[in-house]
Every structure is written in structure tokens, then in C-alpha cells.
Amino acid sequence: MLRPAFDPQATLGRSAFGRLGHTQTLGHHRAMTRDEITDVEIDGEGRLRIRPLKEDLPYIWRAAMEVYWDPASRTLYSPKPREWTYPMWFRQLVAAAADEYGVQLSLSAATRWSNVPPDLRSEIEGLPEWKPSSG
């Protein structure tokens, strides 16, 4: 039996087209892609949001980590913290991008911070695994 050139069932759930038009493999081992976090914000509803410089992550919900993608603002966001702290949610947002897309998000000296108190910013920046890179 001949297989059609495009079999949606064979590819469903395995790949998605990234913002730049390249195919990204989801849910499989692969080399990590690096991307910078351009913005960290606590929105009006108390949710932590981070914006990657290059990557769009629309299927982040597949990670089943309570992490979501807002296409209008191009941000990953968490629910308003209940039991977890903002630094815990920051780790969760970054971990979901790594687990689902193979994207390693990192802070930089150019990251903009909005509505994040200075002590909370210092706590997030002080996390050993997320210290800002030197550019």
C-alpha cells in the first residue's frame, strides 16, 4: 500500500512550524536552542509573564505544567501564584519551554522588568541556573 506524501496522522503532535518557518520537533530529545528573555512582567491579574526574543511557543500547554502562551503579547505566562512563589513559577516557565520545545530561555543584562518589585527581581536573577549572561 502506498503512503500519501503528507500523512497528518503521522506528523500530528510531533512537529510544529516555528515563527521563523523552521520545523521544531516536540517532545523528543534534541539539541537545545538558546533564546533570550526580553521582558519579565507581573501583569494586572498577578500572573508572571516572560517574552522570548525569537521563539513563539503556542503549544506550550502540551507540557501540562500550567504554563500558557499568549499570542497577542507573545508571552509565556503562569497562573496567579497560590502555593508557589514567583521564582518557582519563573523556573516552571523556563522548564516548560525547555521540555516542550527544546528552547533554553535565559535572562540577559538587557532584559526589561515591569511591575516586578526590586527584591523579587533580585531573587529571580539570583537563582543559580538563571543568572544573566554577559550578552
C-alpha positions as CSV (number, residue, x, y, z in Angstrom):
1,M,0.0,0.0,0.0
2,L,1.4,3.4,-0.9
3,R,1.6,6.0,1.7
4,P,0.5,9.6,0.8
5,A,3.2,12.2,0.6
6,F,1.6,14.0,3.6
7,D,0.1,12.0,6.3
8,P,-1.3,14.3,9.0
9,Q,-1.8,11.5,11.5
10,A,1.9,10.6,11.1
11,T,3.0,14.1,12.0
12,L,0.3,15.2,14.4
13,G,1.8,16.0,17.7
14,R,5.4,15.6,16.5
15,S,6.2,18.9,14.9
16,A,5.1,22.5,14.6
17,F,6.3,25.3,12.5
18,G,8.3,27.9,14.5
19,R,7.9,31.6,14.0
20,L,10.8,31.7,11.5
21,G,9.3,28.9,9.4
22,H,11.6,26.1,10.6
23,T,10.3,22.8,11.9
24,Q,10.8,22.1,15.5
25,T,10.5,18.6,16.9
26,L,8.3,18.5,20.0
27,G,8.6,16.0,22.8
28,H,11.8,14.3,21.6
29,H,15.4,14.6,22.6
30,R,17.2,17.2,20.5
31,A,19.8,19.9,20.7
32,M,18.7,22.9,22.8
33,T,18.1,26.2,21.1
34,R,19.0,29.3,23.0
35,D,16.8,32.3,23.3
36,E,16.9,35.5,25.4
37,I,14.1,36.6,27.7
38,T,13.5,40.2,26.6
39,D,10.8,41.0,29.3
40,V,9.7,39.8,32.7
41,E,6.4,41.2,34.0
42,I,3.7,40.7,36.6
43,D,0.5,41.6,34.8
44,G,-2.6,43.2,36.2
45,E,-4.0,39.8,37.2
46,G,-0.9,38.9,39.1
47,R,0.4,36.4,36.5
48,L,4.1,36.2,35.8
49,R,4.9,36.7,32.1
50,I,8.1,36.3,30.1
51,R,8.7,37.2,26.5
52,P,11.3,35.3,24.4
53,L,13.2,37.3,21.8
54,K,12.8,34.9,18.9
55,E,10.7,31.9,19.7
56,D,6.9,31.5,19.6
57,L,5.7,28.7,21.8
58,P,2.0,28.2,21.0
59,Y,1.8,24.5,22.0
60,I,3.4,25.0,25.4
61,W,0.2,23.8,27.1
62,R,1.2,20.3,25.9
63,A,3.8,20.3,28.6
64,A,0.9,20.0,31.2
65,M,2.8,22.4,33.5
66,E,0.2,25.1,34.0
67,V,2.1,27.3,31.5
68,Y,0.3,29.1,28.7
69,W,1.2,31.1,25.6
70,D,-0.5,34.5,24.8
71,P,-0.1,35.1,21.1
72,A,-1.2,38.7,21.3
73,S,1.6,39.7,23.7
74,R,4.0,36.8,22.6
75,T,4.5,35.9,26.3
76,L,4.6,32.7,28.3
77,Y,2.6,33.1,31.5
78,S,1.7,31.3,34.7
79,P,-1.5,31.4,36.7
80,K,-1.5,33.9,39.6
81,P,0.6,32.2,42.4
82,R,-1.3,30.4,45.0
83,E,1.0,27.9,46.7
84,W,4.1,28.6,44.5
85,T,6.2,31.8,44.6
86,Y,7.1,33.9,41.6
87,P,10.6,32.4,41.5
88,M,9.1,28.9,41.4
89,W,6.9,30.0,38.5
90,F,9.8,31.6,36.7
91,R,11.6,28.2,36.9
92,Q,8.4,26.5,35.7
93,L,8.0,28.8,32.6
94,V,11.6,28.2,31.6
95,A,11.4,24.5,32.2
96,A,8.2,24.2,30.1
97,A,10.0,25.9,27.2
98,A,12.9,23.5,27.5
99,D,10.8,20.4,27.9
100,E,8.3,21.0,25.2
101,Y,10.3,22.9,22.6
102,G,14.0,22.4,23.5
103,V,14.4,26.1,24.0
104,Q,16.7,27.3,26.7
105,L,15.5,30.7,27.8
106,S,17.9,32.9,29.7
107,L,18.0,36.4,31.2
108,S,20.4,39.0,29.9
109,A,21.6,42.4,31.0
110,A,19.1,43.8,28.5
111,T,16.0,42.0,30.0
112,R,13.3,44.6,30.8
113,W,11.4,44.2,34.1
114,S,7.8,45.6,34.5
115,N,5.8,45.6,37.7
116,V,8.3,43.4,39.4
117,P,9.4,44.6,42.9
118,P,13.2,45.0,43.2
119,D,13.5,42.3,45.9
120,L,11.6,39.8,43.7
121,R,13.8,40.7,40.7
122,S,16.9,40.2,42.7
123,E,15.6,36.8,43.9
124,I,14.8,35.7,40.3
125,E,18.2,37.0,39.0
126,G,19.9,35.3,41.9
127,L,18.6,31.8,41.0
128,P,21.8,29.9,40.2
129,E,20.6,28.4,37.0
130,W,19.1,31.7,35.6
131,K,21.8,34.3,36.2
132,P,22.0,36.9,33.4
133,S,24.5,36.1,30.7
134,S,27.0,38.8,29.7
135,G,25.3,39.4,26.3
